[in-house]
Amino acid sequence: MSASNIYTILYLYFCSYFKSKKNYIMAISTLKIGANLQEGFKTEIECSHNFVIDQPKQGGGQDLGPNPLEIFLSSLPACICAIGRIISNQKRLNVRGINVKLEADIDKNFLLGQTEEGRAGFTEIRTYVDIDADMTLQEKEAYLKEIEKRCPIADNISHVSSIKAIVTEPALN
């Protein structure tokens, strides 16, 4: 068989292969959240379930809600639980529960402006995941790996997402 015949066969194979595949279209959704700074550090968050973010009294706040770091960190275990439930429903796994504990290390001197060395973000975030299911340790590890892969919060922590801060002017009435 000549080289041109092989190329023709490969070409026809790949053409038929790709014609059988549906074109993948990314389903992009835009989430919208609002935040309004009130007295002191009290910040009202506008979303599907409005809530308040604040600072503890020793930090100058009124202690009316969790602080921004707690909100940020709590999104990871909540997402692990939610994605875990989605996967267990899709695969019909009998997962009775998922319990996630989290620890994170941060240099508060940087965020308080007391040093310019280091970084403002967390240097390490650790999750401890207890999966209540009739699975072997290897099955639980594979399940957790799929959760991590599909969790948008874990993805945004692990990979860089573009952040665009845009100053807006108040609307003129």
Wavefront OBJ file of the C-alpha trace (Angstrom):
o trace
v 0.000 0.000 0.000
v 1.422 3.363 -1.003
v 1.854 6.332 1.337
v -0.835 8.307 -0.529
v -3.335 5.457 -0.010
v -2.566 5.393 3.722
v -3.056 9.185 3.922
v -6.359 8.864 2.059
v -7.586 6.148 4.433
v -6.540 8.184 7.482
v -8.190 11.293 6.048
v -11.469 9.453 5.428
v -11.346 7.867 8.896
v -10.843 11.207 10.683
v -13.524 12.909 8.576
v -16.073 10.233 9.453
v -14.981 10.242 13.113
v -15.400 13.990 13.550
v -18.695 14.058 11.635
v -20.062 11.555 14.177
v -19.154 13.826 17.097
v -21.476 16.638 18.096
v -19.900 20.052 18.178
v -19.204 20.922 21.806
v -20.621 24.272 22.835
v -19.507 25.669 26.166
v -22.472 26.649 28.353
v -21.341 29.966 29.793
v -23.468 31.473 32.546
v -22.882 34.857 34.150
v -23.528 35.054 37.874
v -24.252 38.489 39.308
v -23.591 39.460 42.928
v -23.854 42.901 44.537
v -22.069 44.249 47.616
v -22.921 47.481 49.426
v -20.627 48.800 52.147
v -22.671 50.185 55.052
v -21.548 51.598 58.406
v -18.093 50.408 59.482
v -17.242 47.133 57.767
v -20.826 45.879 57.412
v -21.293 44.823 53.804
v -24.673 43.728 52.498
v -24.407 41.045 49.828
v -27.135 40.854 47.180
v -27.554 37.419 45.641
v -30.100 34.601 45.604
v -30.051 34.676 49.443
v -28.910 38.074 50.720
v -26.578 38.122 53.701
v -24.163 40.352 55.625
v -20.380 40.178 55.752
v -18.633 42.020 58.595
v -15.499 42.048 60.704
v -15.242 40.962 64.347
v -15.530 43.698 66.981
v -11.798 43.507 67.762
v -11.174 44.264 64.069
v -13.427 47.329 64.044
v -16.614 45.642 62.863
v -19.929 44.911 64.514
v -19.588 41.105 64.215
v -22.866 40.897 62.257
v -21.693 38.089 59.994
v -18.685 36.129 58.803
v -15.703 38.039 57.426
v -14.737 37.922 53.718
v -12.024 35.309 54.306
v -14.516 32.980 55.989
v -17.008 33.460 53.151
v -14.321 32.749 50.554
v -13.061 29.659 52.362
v -16.544 28.312 53.162
v -17.353 28.239 49.452
v -14.826 25.424 48.899
v -16.251 22.828 51.322
v -19.788 23.808 50.292
v -18.871 23.264 46.639
v -17.188 19.928 47.423
v -20.423 18.799 49.101
v -22.641 20.079 46.273
v -20.534 18.601 43.455
v -20.234 15.379 45.450
v -24.023 15.173 45.604
v -24.349 15.922 41.871
v -21.875 13.153 41.014
v -23.477 10.668 43.426
v -26.895 11.380 41.893
v -25.580 11.056 38.337
v -23.769 7.795 39.066
v -26.417 6.501 41.465
v -23.883 6.146 44.268
v -25.229 5.632 47.769
v -23.433 8.554 49.412
v -25.100 9.200 52.754
v -23.087 12.310 53.524
v -19.919 14.305 53.011
v -18.231 16.175 55.849
v -15.497 18.662 54.958
v -13.158 20.433 57.355
v -10.859 23.142 56.056
v -7.698 24.868 57.259
v -5.908 27.695 55.490
v -2.704 29.655 56.115
v -2.463 33.386 55.425
v 0.011 36.178 56.232
v -2.231 38.789 57.859
v 0.680 41.252 58.103
v 0.570 41.596 54.311
v -3.163 42.267 54.084
v -2.907 44.756 56.961
v -0.173 46.644 55.100
v 2.517 45.911 57.695
v 4.824 44.315 55.128
v 5.224 44.248 51.370
v 6.886 40.837 51.309
v 4.766 37.792 50.678
v 1.285 37.851 49.256
v -2.256 38.755 50.279
v -3.759 35.354 49.485
v -3.685 32.054 51.280
v -0.391 30.204 51.006
v -2.018 26.803 51.529
v -5.566 25.502 51.819
v -6.145 22.007 53.175
v -9.447 20.105 53.077
v -10.183 16.966 55.058
v -13.058 15.098 53.449
v -15.010 12.334 55.189
v -17.232 10.471 52.719
v -19.994 8.410 54.328
v -20.564 5.712 51.719
v -20.056 2.001 51.183
v -16.850 2.508 49.181
v -13.294 1.317 49.522
v -10.577 3.858 50.254
v -9.530 3.746 46.580
v -13.120 4.358 45.438
v -13.433 7.313 47.831
v -10.151 8.762 46.552
v -11.318 8.440 42.933
v -14.684 9.991 43.856
v -12.937 12.912 45.593
v -10.611 13.380 42.613
v -13.645 13.702 40.313
v -15.253 16.149 42.759
v -12.086 18.280 42.767
v -11.949 18.188 38.965
v -15.571 19.365 38.586
v -15.693 21.844 41.506
v -15.648 25.426 40.130
v -14.417 26.847 43.444
v -11.466 24.447 43.570
v -10.748 25.253 39.924
v -10.742 29.003 40.609
v -8.446 28.564 43.608
v -6.055 26.268 41.703
v -5.999 28.183 38.421
v -5.868 31.825 37.514
v -9.156 33.456 36.549
v -9.229 36.877 34.971
v -10.436 39.570 37.395
v -11.402 42.914 35.904
v -12.059 45.743 38.375
v -13.924 48.556 36.620
v -14.671 51.902 38.265
v -18.224 53.027 37.521
v -19.842 56.420 37.942
v -23.159 56.781 39.737
v -26.114 57.092 37.394
v -27.303 60.647 36.902
v -31.018 61.151 37.562
l 1 2 3 4 5 6 7 8 9 10 11 12 13 14 15 16 17 18 19 20 21 22 23 24 25 26 27 28 29 30 31 32 33 34 35 36 37 38 39 40 41 42 43 44 45 46 47 48 49 50 51 52 53 54 55 56 57 58 59 60 61 62 63 64 65 66 67 68 69 70 71 72 73 74 75 76 77 78 79 80 81 82 83 84 85 86 87 88 89 90 91 92 93 94 95 96 97 98 99 100 101 102 103 104 105 106 107 108 109 110 111 112 113 114 115 116 117 118 119 120 121 122 123 124 125 126 127 128 129 130 131 132 133 134 135 136 137 138 139 140 141 142 143 144 145 146 147 148 149 150 151 152 153 154 155 156 157 158 159 160 161 162 163 164 165 166 167 168 169 170 171 172 173
